[in-house]
């Protein structure tokens, strides 16, 4: 079969606009979601650094909160509030629990909610 040279091939203008719209939507979604997870990585690294400190079991609750707040300020983490941090201390046992959520506005009335929960434990119970 011979194909006719007059036969048109390719995308129409509407299909190109649709494909560009889809690409734009996913790029916008990526640009909104990735920073939320990068901030969560900073929270996890602050908790890991706190757990690695040798004198964690001897620190008071105020000193632990102050250490976390300093790490969050240095790393520009603003999603974690004071109320989101729970510290349980019994003798040499310390448990630090951070549970927080972040809401990111996407488009118009469409938002994204991300919930995070991280815990570290140190010392003997």
KEFIKE-348145 format. One line per 3 residues: number of its first residue (from 0); their letters; for each residue x, y, z of C-alpha. Coordinates in steps of 0.001 Angstrom, whole numbers, plus 500000, padded with zeros to 6 digits. Example, Ala and Ser with C-alpha at 12.3 -4.5 7.8 and 13.67 -1.06 7.14 Angstrom:
2
0	as	512300/495500/507800 ~ 513670/498940/507140
This chain:
125
0	xxx	500000/500000/500000 ~ 501187/503398/499100 ~ 500458/506135/501580
3	xxx	499205/509352/500182 ~ 501479/512374/500716 ~ 498375/514482/501316
6	xxx	497498/512539/504482 ~ 498107/514760/507558 ~ 500093/513532/510494
9	xxx	500913/514966/513909 ~ 499116/516555/516812 ~ 496335/519085/516576
12	xxx	496498/522388/518424 ~ 493964/521184/521007 ~ 495962/518035/521778
15	xxx	499188/520076/522126 ~ 497457/522459/524561 ~ 496089/519484/526525
18	xxx	499518/517837/526765 ~ 501196/521112/527802 ~ 498472/521601/530427
21	xxx	499122/518149/531875 ~ 502859/518753/531943 ~ 502311/522142/533609
24	xxx	500013/520597/536240 ~ 502541/517934/537205 ~ 505396/520451/537300
27	xxx	503320/522708/539591 ~ 502426/519735/541809 ~ 506079/518744/542063
30	xxx	507149/522299/542924 ~ 504571/522416/545734 ~ 505073/518920/547209
33	xxx	508863/518470/547130 ~ 509620/521313/549621 ~ 507249/519721/552159
36	xxx	509231/516487/552072 ~ 512561/518339/552121 ~ 511444/520095/555326
39	xxx	510437/516738/556785 ~ 513922/515469/556010 ~ 515318/518380/558023
42	xxx	513081/517427/560966 ~ 514280/513824/560787 ~ 517921/514908/560626
45	xxx	517415/517151/563677 ~ 515959/514206/565587 ~ 518808/511936/564466
48	xxx	521378/514521/565573 ~ 519599/514820/568914 ~ 519640/511046/569361
51	xxx	523353/510935/568514 ~ 524221/513415/571279 ~ 525858/511454/574110
54	xxx	524262/513415/576958 ~ 520637/513199/575771 ~ 519514/511104/578748
57	xxx	520849/513696/581204 ~ 519304/516736/579516 ~ 516168/518325/580892
60	xxx	512998/518702/578846 ~ 513727/522410/578387 ~ 517237/521698/577078
63	xxx	515901/519117/574605 ~ 513228/521533/573310 ~ 515808/524327/573082
66	xxx	518200/522103/571129 ~ 515441/521109/568692 ~ 514279/524716/568269
69	xxx	517823/525847/567495 ~ 518203/523124/564861 ~ 514826/524020/563343
72	xxx	515740/527726/563215 ~ 519065/527014/561543 ~ 517367/524818/558914
75	xxx	514377/527165/558393 ~ 511774/524630/559560 ~ 508599/526533/560457
78	xxx	505981/523768/560226 ~ 506763/522216/563619 ~ 505238/524137/566527
81	xxx	505963/523807/570227 ~ 502688/521905/570709 ~ 503731/519288/568135
84	xxx	506689/518098/570242 ~ 506061/515624/573075 ~ 508902/514708/575409
87	xxx	508577/511834/577881 ~ 511367/511507/580418 ~ 511661/508783/583103
90	xxx	515048/508677/584765 ~ 517573/507987/581999 ~ 514872/507106/579429
93	xxx	513900/509840/576962 ~ 511302/509649/574213 ~ 510883/512564/571817
96	xxx	507797/512439/569615 ~ 507056/514951/566851 ~ 503692/514760/565142
99	xxx	502720/517573/562807 ~ 500834/518294/559631 ~ 501397/520703/556780
102	xxx	498781/522155/554447 ~ 499966/523425/551060 ~ 497603/525381/548838
105	xxx	497730/524068/545283 ~ 495137/525845/543129 ~ 492040/527850/544096
108	xxx	490346/525814/546858 ~ 492443/522675/546322 ~ 494987/521961/549066
111	xxx	497376/519175/549993 ~ 497588/517875/553577 ~ 500724/515990/554625
114	xxx	500907/514374/558077 ~ 504209/513334/559646 ~ 505037/511417/562825
117	xxx	508604/510773/563998 ~ 509889/509320/567274 ~ 513279/508746/568862
120	xxx	514074/506917/572068 ~ 517255/506967/574114 ~ 518419/505547/577398
123	xx	517117/502625/579392 ~ 513581/502338/580693
